Amino acid sequence: MNTVSGTPPPPREEALAYNLWQLENERIDRQVRKVLRAQRYFSALPANFWKRPMMWAFAFSLLFMTHDAFATLIVELIVHAGS
């Protein structure tokens, strides 16, 4: 007869408490890893990283509005010249 000798399993309440303790430690470790990963990601960005894209967006918007106003002016001149 093969029997496994060893310590008897802990009582159910102790096993549950130990499992919950392990899960809580894993959750805390996971949160720490997420925070460290986020810090590493955001630390790579320069302090005023948003200024250059905003300047380009403003310049292209201004260019588009100027082009549209000029095209409207041309159309109005053609219409007035034809009447």
Buried (B, 14 or more C-beta within 10 A) or exposed (E): EEEEEEEEEEEEEEEEEEEEEEEEEEEEEEEEEEEEEEEEEEEEEEEEEEEEEEEEEEEEEEEEEEEEEEEEEEEEEEEEEEE
